[in-house]
Amino acid sequence: MQATGFVDQSEGVTCLQGVKPVVVGPGGKIDKEASQSGVANKIVIGNKFGQVELFDASRKLMLDKKALYETPNPRQIISLSTATLVWLDTKLTYVSVIARANPVIKILIFKHSENKFYHIYNLNTCPNLANPDQLDANPEQSYLDLPSEAKLSSDAGILAITTFGGEVKLIKLPAIINPFRESDDPQPVAAAPVQAAPTGKGQPAPAQAVQPVVVQSQDEKPLTMKPELDAIPLQNLEMSQY
């Protein structure tokens, strides 16, 4: 609140997260020029009504608001994290959102040329719990397994989740949205746990799969650019591994 001095337009603020001033470009390299282009002026705000807002500190302007945890009972936002990438001629920011007493982490995106939130993923971290939207209704409900914090990696490929019980899970998220995608129809996707097993001494390194090279023939249709995000459907990521 006092850090910007101009968040009076937002009520019941419970969480603030500035967009990280690190922009990842092609090949996973940090784009220094894009990182200095004012991305850090954007602030993501969570409130006690289950809403997320986008605020521009340089212009003292509220840009967008998205309701995420309003029904049946409002849940206050307790954790926000961001990751920004170069995307076509603009920048694309991913936002992870956690609400109090709710197992579902929600992933939003927004283009810096548009400044409008789009809700693209739901990740239920406790799929076996009954009544995920009303956990208070469950007898002897424990909250130790619920997420307390989530952090996106700088390339938005990994989500690190910390529970109230102290457990940490590393989740591999689906690939970054392809602006040359052929369709916006829902595809089966899954959030997979990251498994990193270092090669032991004297043991050979795991074999690398050889990827085939695909060449487009002259008879194939050219790729069509689809920079619009509003047609991307909301997808539920499965956590069956847990």
One Martini backbone bead per residue (centre of mass of N, CA, C, O) as a GRO file, in nm:
protein
  242
    1MET     BB    1   0.063   0.057  -0.027
    2GLN     BB    2   0.308   0.262   0.049
    3ALA     BB    3   0.498   0.190  -0.189
    4THR     BB    4   0.302   0.349  -0.397
    5GLY     BB    5   0.038   0.533  -0.288
    6PHE     BB    6  -0.194   0.406  -0.527
    7VAL     BB    7  -0.421   0.176  -0.379
    8ASP     BB    8  -0.715   0.294  -0.316
    9GLN     BB    9  -0.891   0.125  -0.529
   10SER     BB   10  -0.829  -0.101  -0.325
   11GLU     BB   11  -0.984  -0.362  -0.136
   12GLY     BB   12  -0.869  -0.580   0.092
   13VAL     BB   13  -0.567  -0.620   0.108
   14THR     BB   14  -0.339  -0.929   0.119
   15CYS     BB   15  -0.162  -0.900  -0.158
   16LEU     BB   16   0.171  -0.840  -0.302
   17GLN     BB   17   0.308  -0.835  -0.655
   18GLY     BB   18   0.567  -0.778  -0.836
   19VAL     BB   19   0.687  -0.775  -1.135
   20LYS     BB   20   0.945  -0.920  -1.251
   21PRO     BB   21   1.262  -0.778  -1.373
   22VAL     BB   22   1.245  -1.057  -1.560
   23VAL     BB   23   1.317  -1.148  -1.902
   24VAL     BB   24   1.252  -1.415  -2.111
   25GLY     BB   25   1.394  -1.542  -2.387
   26PRO     BB   26   1.526  -1.698  -2.620
   27GLY     BB   27   1.665  -1.991  -2.485
   28GLY     BB   28   1.640  -1.879  -2.174
   29LYS     BB   29   1.729  -1.587  -2.194
   30ILE     BB   30   1.802  -1.285  -2.074
   31ASP     BB   31   1.633  -0.980  -2.145
   32LYS     BB   32   1.756  -0.676  -2.082
   33GLU     BB   33   1.577  -0.483  -2.243
   34ALA     BB   34   1.300  -0.596  -2.148
   35SER     BB   35   1.364  -0.563  -1.835
   36GLN     BB   36   1.378  -0.225  -1.893
   37SER     BB   37   1.050  -0.174  -1.994
   38GLY     BB   38   0.849  -0.166  -1.718
   39VAL     BB   39   0.747  -0.432  -1.573
   40ALA     BB   40   0.784  -0.332  -1.264
   41ASN     BB   41   0.518  -0.144  -1.267
   42LYS     BB   42   0.372  -0.400  -1.218
   43ILE     BB   43   0.092  -0.499  -1.000
   44VAL     BB   44  -0.017  -0.762  -0.799
   45ILE     BB   45  -0.344  -0.804  -0.647
   46GLY     BB   46  -0.479  -0.924  -0.342
   47ASN     BB   47  -0.788  -1.017  -0.184
   48LYS     BB   48  -1.062  -1.097   0.038
   49PHE     BB   49  -1.258  -1.162  -0.235
   50GLY     BB   50  -1.094  -1.335  -0.458
   51GLN     BB   51  -0.915  -1.116  -0.603
   52VAL     BB   52  -0.745  -0.988  -0.899
   53GLU     BB   53  -0.507  -0.723  -0.964
   54LEU     BB   54  -0.397  -0.464  -1.198
   55PHE     BB   55  -0.116  -0.242  -1.148
   56ASP     BB   56   0.006   0.090  -1.234
   57ALA     BB   57   0.251   0.279  -1.085
   58SER     BB   58   0.326   0.499  -1.302
   59ARG     BB   59  -0.002   0.571  -1.361
   60LYS     BB   60  -0.205   0.518  -1.135
   61LEU     BB   61  -0.349   0.234  -1.251
   62MET     BB   62  -0.622   0.033  -1.296
   63LEU     BB   63  -0.646  -0.238  -1.531
   64ASP     BB   64  -0.749  -0.505  -1.366
   65LYS     BB   65  -1.005  -0.766  -1.288
   66LYS     BB   66  -1.024  -1.094  -1.109
   67ALA     BB   67  -1.240  -1.351  -1.039
   68LEU     BB   68  -1.175  -1.665  -0.841
   69TYR     BB   69  -1.289  -1.683  -0.506
   70GLU     BB   70  -1.615  -1.615  -0.457
   71THR     BB   71  -1.728  -1.911  -0.477
   72PRO     BB   72  -1.936  -1.939  -0.222
   73ASN     BB   73  -1.675  -1.829  -0.071
   74PRO     BB   74  -1.469  -1.603   0.007
   75ARG     BB   75  -1.108  -1.595  -0.072
   76GLN     BB   76  -0.817  -1.509   0.032
   77ILE     BB   77  -0.523  -1.391  -0.076
   78ILE     BB   78  -0.175  -1.536  -0.009
   79SER     BB   79  -0.047  -1.589  -0.311
   80LEU     BB   80   0.212  -1.464  -0.540
   81SER     BB   81   0.335  -1.513  -0.885
   82THR     BB   82   0.594  -1.442  -1.138
   83ALA     BB   83   0.639  -1.456  -1.509
   84THR     BB   84   0.846  -1.339  -1.789
   85LEU     BB   85   0.806  -1.316  -2.153
   86VAL     BB   86   0.885  -1.326  -2.465
   87TRP     BB   87   0.609  -1.230  -2.705
   88LEU     BB   88   0.671  -1.145  -2.976
   89ASP     BB   89   0.599  -0.789  -2.948
   90THR     BB   90   0.590  -0.876  -2.643
   91LYS     BB   91   0.471  -0.959  -2.314
   92LEU     BB   92   0.443  -1.252  -2.092
   93THR     BB   93   0.249  -1.312  -1.797
   94TYR     BB   94   0.266  -1.516  -1.518
   95VAL     BB   95   0.017  -1.624  -1.262
   96SER     BB   96   0.008  -1.725  -0.932
   97VAL     BB   97  -0.270  -1.854  -0.719
   98ILE     BB   98  -0.358  -1.828  -0.366
   99ALA     BB   99  -0.595  -1.946  -0.132
  100ARG     BB  100  -0.760  -1.976   0.143
  101ALA     BB  101  -0.865  -2.287   0.196
  102ASN     BB  102  -0.737  -2.391  -0.098
  103PRO     BB  103  -0.618  -2.636  -0.338
  104VAL     BB  104  -0.637  -2.428  -0.578
  105ILE     BB  105  -0.435  -2.338  -0.837
  106LYS     BB  106  -0.404  -2.037  -1.025
  107ILE     BB  107  -0.356  -1.951  -1.375
  108LEU     BB  108  -0.233  -1.660  -1.524
  109ILE     BB  109  -0.253  -1.417  -1.796
  110PHE     BB  110  -0.062  -1.138  -1.960
  111LYS     BB  111  -0.038  -0.874  -2.172
  112HIS     BB  112   0.142  -0.572  -2.199
  113SER     BB  113  -0.044  -0.467  -2.449
  114GLU     BB  114  -0.330  -0.520  -2.267
  115ASN     BB  115  -0.393  -0.580  -1.958
  116LYS     BB  116  -0.532  -0.886  -1.938
  117PHE     BB  117  -0.685  -1.133  -1.783
  118TYR     BB  118  -0.620  -1.498  -1.802
  119HIS     BB  119  -0.771  -1.809  -1.739
  120ILE     BB  120  -0.601  -2.136  -1.786
  121TYR     BB  121  -0.546  -2.272  -1.488
  122ASN     BB  122  -0.603  -2.566  -1.284
  123LEU     BB  123  -0.456  -2.679  -0.960
  124ASN     BB  124  -0.507  -2.966  -0.779
  125THR     BB  125  -0.326  -3.056  -0.487
  126CYS     BB  126  -0.604  -3.216  -0.358
  127PRO     BB  127  -0.796  -3.446  -0.516
  128ASN     BB  128  -0.911  -3.617  -0.249
  129LEU     BB  129  -1.074  -3.387  -0.159
  130ALA     BB  130  -1.353  -3.278  -0.027
  131ASN     BB  131  -1.484  -2.990  -0.088
  132PRO     BB  132  -1.278  -2.761  -0.211
  133ASP     BB  133  -1.475  -2.496  -0.163
  134GLN     BB  134  -1.564  -2.647   0.142
  135LEU     BB  135  -1.368  -2.748   0.387
  136ASP     BB  136  -1.534  -2.673   0.647
  137ALA     BB  137  -1.741  -2.923   0.597
  138ASN     BB  138  -1.520  -3.104   0.690
  139PRO     BB  139  -1.442  -3.336   0.906
  140GLU     BB  140  -1.143  -3.289   1.040
  141GLN     BB  141  -0.990  -3.076   0.884
  142SER     BB  142  -0.686  -3.046   0.722
  143TYR     BB  143  -0.417  -2.793   0.623
  144LEU     BB  144  -0.125  -2.916   0.565
  145ASP     BB  145  -0.171  -2.986   0.240
  146LEU     BB  146  -0.196  -2.704   0.175
  147PRO     BB  147  -0.125  -2.426   0.008
  148SER     BB  148   0.095  -2.136   0.088
  149GLU     BB  149   0.302  -2.149  -0.163
  150ALA     BB  150   0.415  -2.005  -0.485
  151LYS     BB  151   0.673  -2.057  -0.748
  152LEU     BB  152   0.794  -1.926  -1.033
  153SER     BB  153   0.979  -1.961  -1.278
  154SER     BB  154   1.129  -1.757  -1.511
  155ASP     BB  155   0.994  -1.962  -1.751
  156ALA     BB  156   0.720  -2.104  -1.648
  157GLY     BB  157   0.789  -2.433  -1.602
  158ILE     BB  158   0.798  -2.405  -1.281
  159LEU     BB  159   0.631  -2.515  -0.972
  160ALA     BB  160   0.666  -2.415  -0.637
  161ILE     BB  161   0.530  -2.596  -0.359
  162THR     BB  162   0.406  -2.497  -0.036
  163THR     BB  163   0.308  -2.623   0.256
  164PHE     BB  164   0.195  -2.609   0.582
  165GLY     BB  165   0.376  -2.880   0.644
  166GLY     BB  166   0.657  -2.829   0.452
  167GLU     BB  167   0.607  -2.923   0.177
  168VAL     BB  168   0.772  -2.983  -0.145
  169LYS     BB  169   0.674  -2.907  -0.485
  170LEU     BB  170   0.760  -2.998  -0.822
  171ILE     BB  171   0.611  -2.850  -1.114
  172LYS     BB  172   0.534  -2.925  -1.441
  173LEU     BB  173   0.442  -2.728  -1.689
  174PRO     BB  174   0.315  -2.641  -1.953
  175ALA     BB  175   0.368  -2.510  -2.229
  176ILE     BB  176   0.404  -2.240  -2.383
  177ILE     BB  177   0.224  -2.043  -2.557
  178ASN     BB  178   0.146  -2.074  -2.896
  179PRO     BB  179   0.117  -1.837  -3.154
  180PHE     BB  180   0.107  -2.101  -3.378
  181ARG     BB  181  -0.142  -2.235  -3.322
  182GLU     BB  182  -0.407  -2.432  -3.457
  183SER     BB  183  -0.560  -2.455  -3.167
  184ASP     BB  184  -0.806  -2.402  -2.881
  185ASP     BB  185  -0.853  -2.675  -2.809
  186PRO     BB  186  -0.865  -2.898  -2.581
  187GLN     BB  187  -0.594  -3.058  -2.418
  188PRO     BB  188  -0.423  -3.301  -2.284
  189VAL     BB  189  -0.310  -3.229  -1.951
  190ALA     BB  190  -0.019  -3.228  -1.722
  191ALA     BB  191   0.108  -3.217  -1.402
  192ALA     BB  192   0.444  -3.280  -1.338
  193PRO     BB  193   0.677  -3.416  -1.167
  194VAL     BB  194   0.997  -3.358  -1.079
  195GLN     BB  195   1.273  -3.568  -1.198
  196ALA     BB  196   1.591  -3.579  -1.031
  197ALA     BB  197   1.865  -3.798  -1.136
  198PRO     BB  198   2.171  -3.832  -1.070
  199THR     BB  199   2.463  -3.939  -1.183
  200GLY     BB  200   2.659  -4.175  -1.093
  201LYS     BB  201   2.941  -4.313  -1.021
  202GLY     BB  202   3.004  -4.510  -1.308
  203GLN     BB  203   2.754  -4.409  -1.455
  204PRO     BB  204   2.570  -4.378  -1.715
  205ALA     BB  205   2.420  -4.174  -1.908
  206PRO     BB  206   2.135  -4.103  -2.023
  207ALA     BB  207   1.962  -4.145  -2.292
  208GLN     BB  208   1.897  -3.962  -2.582
  209ALA     BB  209   1.651  -3.852  -2.762
  210VAL     BB  210   1.576  -3.846  -3.099
  211GLN     BB  211   1.471  -3.586  -3.293
  212PRO     BB  212   1.281  -3.522  -3.542
  213VAL     BB  213   1.283  -3.372  -3.855
  214VAL     BB  214   1.062  -3.119  -3.964
  215VAL     BB  215   0.937  -3.062  -4.294
  216GLN     BB  216   0.787  -2.837  -4.489
  217SER     BB  217   0.586  -2.849  -4.740
  218GLN     BB  218   0.441  -2.691  -5.012
  219ASP     BB  219   0.143  -2.818  -4.946
  220GLU     BB  220   0.141  -2.684  -4.688
  221LYS     BB  221   0.022  -2.488  -4.458
  222PRO     BB  222   0.069  -2.208  -4.316
  223LEU     BB  223   0.130  -2.053  -4.044
  224THR     BB  224  -0.081  -1.909  -3.790
  225MET     BB  225  -0.122  -1.633  -3.620
  226LYS     BB  226  -0.222  -1.626  -3.244
  227PRO     BB  227  -0.240  -1.358  -3.022
  228GLU     BB  228  -0.490  -1.446  -2.897
  229LEU     BB  229  -0.642  -1.531  -2.561
  230ASP     BB  230  -0.966  -1.559  -2.539
  231ALA     BB  231  -0.982  -1.867  -2.674
  232ILE     BB  232  -0.862  -1.992  -2.428
  233PRO     BB  233  -0.919  -2.253  -2.241
  234LEU     BB  234  -0.994  -2.391  -1.953
  235GLN     BB  235  -0.769  -2.594  -1.753
  236ASN     BB  236  -0.725  -2.909  -1.592
  237LEU     BB  237  -0.484  -3.018  -1.385
  238GLU     BB  238  -0.331  -3.314  -1.312
  239MET     BB  239  -0.261  -3.506  -0.979
  240SER     BB  240  -0.229  -3.831  -0.978
  241GLN     BB  241   0.058  -3.875  -0.843
  242TYR     BB  242  -0.085  -3.786  -0.551
   0.00000   0.00000   0.00000
